Amino acid sequence: MLKRRIVFFLIVGITLGIMGCNKTDENIYQLKIGNPFNKAIKIEVISYGTNLQVDKNTLSQVDLELKFTNIGAQPIDTEKDLEIEIIQGSRVIAPIKNTLLETNKIEPQRVVEGELVIEIDSEQEEEIKVTYKLDGATKSFKVITEPPASIK
C-alpha cells in the first residue's frame, strides 16, 4: 500500500515537472529593463498602445512609451548602463523600433523619453500579455482586441 502511494506520487511529480518545464506561453511578452551598474535612474512606463494592420484588422505591434530620469550626478550611457531585453515565450526578440538608443547619454537631472515597439508574432487568437520589470517590481498589462480586430 505504501509502495503504491509512493509510486503514484512519484509519477504525478514527474508528470507535473515535465509539463511545467516544457510549457512556454508564446502569448506572454516580457520586457526587462536592467540597471546593472546601479546608476541613479528612475524608469517609468508612461503609456502603451497597439497598432493594427490596416488590411487584416490584426494586431501587429505593441508600443511602449518610457520615461528615463537621471536622478544622479553622473551621466548615464543608454547603450552600456541600461539593459533592455524583450522575451517572447522562450526566445529573446529585438524591438523593431527603439528610440532610446538614439540618445547615447542622459545628462544628470535630465529626463529622456523613448519608445519601444514590439512586433507581435502570435498565431493564436488570444490575448497578449506584456510584463515589464521596473525598479524591482514586476508589472504587466494585457492586450485584448475588440471585434473585428483580432490577434494573429
C-alpha positions in Angstrom: 0.0 0.0 0.0 2.8 2.4 0.9 4.7 1.5 -2.3 1.7 2.2 -4.4 1.3 5.7 -2.9 5.0 6.4 -3.3 4.9 5.3 -7.0 1.7 7.3 -7.6 3.1 10.5 -6.1 6.4 9.9 -8.0 4.6 9.5 -11.3 2.4 12.6 -10.6 5.5 14.6 -9.6 7.5 13.6 -12.7 4.5 14.3 -15.0 4.0 17.8 -13.5 7.7 18.5 -13.7 7.8 17.6 -17.4 4.7 19.6 -18.2 5.9 22.6 -16.3 9.4 22.6 -17.9 8.1 22.3 -21.4 5.4 24.9 -21.0 6.2 28.1 -22.9 3.4 30.5 -23.5 4.1 32.3 -26.7 1.5 34.9 -25.9 3.5 36.3 -23.0 6.0 39.0 -23.8 8.4 40.1 -21.1 10.2 43.4 -21.2 13.3 43.5 -18.9 14.9 46.8 -18.3 18.1 46.3 -16.3 20.3 48.7 -14.5 23.4 46.5 -13.9 25.7 49.3 -12.6 23.1 50.7 -10.2 23.0 54.1 -11.7 20.7 56.7 -10.1 17.9 56.4 -12.7 14.1 56.4 -12.4 12.3 54.5 -15.1 8.6 54.9 -15.8 6.2 53.4 -18.4 4.2 56.5 -19.5 1.8 54.7 -21.7 1.3 51.7 -24.0 -0.7 51.2 -27.1 -1.3 48.9 -30.0 -1.1 49.1 -33.8 -3.4 47.2 -36.1 -2.6 46.1 -39.6 -5.0 48.1 -41.8 -5.7 45.4 -44.3 -6.2 42.5 -41.9 -7.5 44.1 -38.7 -4.9 42.1 -36.8 -2.8 43.2 -34.0 0.8 43.6 -35.2 2.6 45.8 -32.7 2.7 47.0 -29.1 4.1 50.4 -28.4 5.6 51.3 -25.0 6.5 54.9 -24.1 9.1 55.1 -21.4 10.5 57.9 -19.4 14.0 57.8 -18.0 15.1 60.4 -15.4 18.7 60.6 -14.4 18.5 61.5 -10.7 22.2 61.2 -10.1 25.3 63.4 -10.6 26.9 61.2 -13.4 25.8 60.9 -17.0 24.1 57.6 -18.0 25.2 55.9 -21.2 22.0 54.3 -22.6 23.9 51.6 -24.5 26.2 50.5 -21.7 24.3 51.3 -18.4 20.9 50.0 -19.4 19.9 46.5 -20.5 16.7 46.2 -22.4 15.5 42.7 -23.3 12.2 41.5 -24.8 11.3 37.9 -24.3 8.5 36.0 -26.1 7.9 32.6 -24.7 11.4 31.1 -24.6 13.2 33.3 -27.1 14.7 36.8 -26.9 13.4 39.1 -29.6 14.6 42.5 -30.7 12.3 45.6 -30.8 11.6 46.8 -34.3 11.9 50.4 -33.0 14.0 51.6 -30.1 14.3 55.4 -29.8 16.1 55.1 -26.5 19.3 54.2 -28.4 19.1 57.4 -30.4 20.1 59.3 -27.3 23.5 58.0 -26.2 23.7 59.8 -22.9 21.3 61.1 -20.3 22.9 64.0 -18.5 22.4 64.5 -14.8 19.0 65.7 -13.7 17.6 65.3 -17.2 14.6 63.4 -18.5 14.6 61.4 -21.7 11.5 59.8 -23.2 11.8 56.9 -25.5 9.6 54.4 -27.4 9.9 50.7 -27.8 7.9 49.0 -30.5 7.4 45.2 -30.1 6.3 43.3 -33.1 3.6 40.7 -32.2 4.4 37.2 -33.6 1.4 35.1 -32.5 -0.5 32.5 -34.4 -3.3 32.2 -31.8 -6.4 34.3 -31.4 -6.0 35.0 -27.7 -4.9 37.9 -25.5 -1.3 39.0 -25.4 0.2 39.7 -22.0 3.2 42.0 -21.7 5.1 42.1 -18.4 7.8 44.5 -17.5 10.1 44.8 -14.6 10.9 48.3 -13.3 12.7 49.4 -10.1 12.5 45.8 -8.8 8.7 45.5 -9.2 7.1 43.4 -11.9 4.1 45.0 -13.6 2.0 43.7 -16.6 -0.8 44.6 -18.9 -2.9 42.6 -21.3 -3.5 43.5 -24.9 -7.1 42.4 -25.8 -8.7 43.4 -29.1 -12.3 44.1 -29.8 -14.0 42.7 -32.9 -13.5 43.0 -35.8 -9.8 43.2 -34.8 -8.0 40.1 -33.7 -4.6 38.9 -32.5 -2.9 36.8 -35.1 
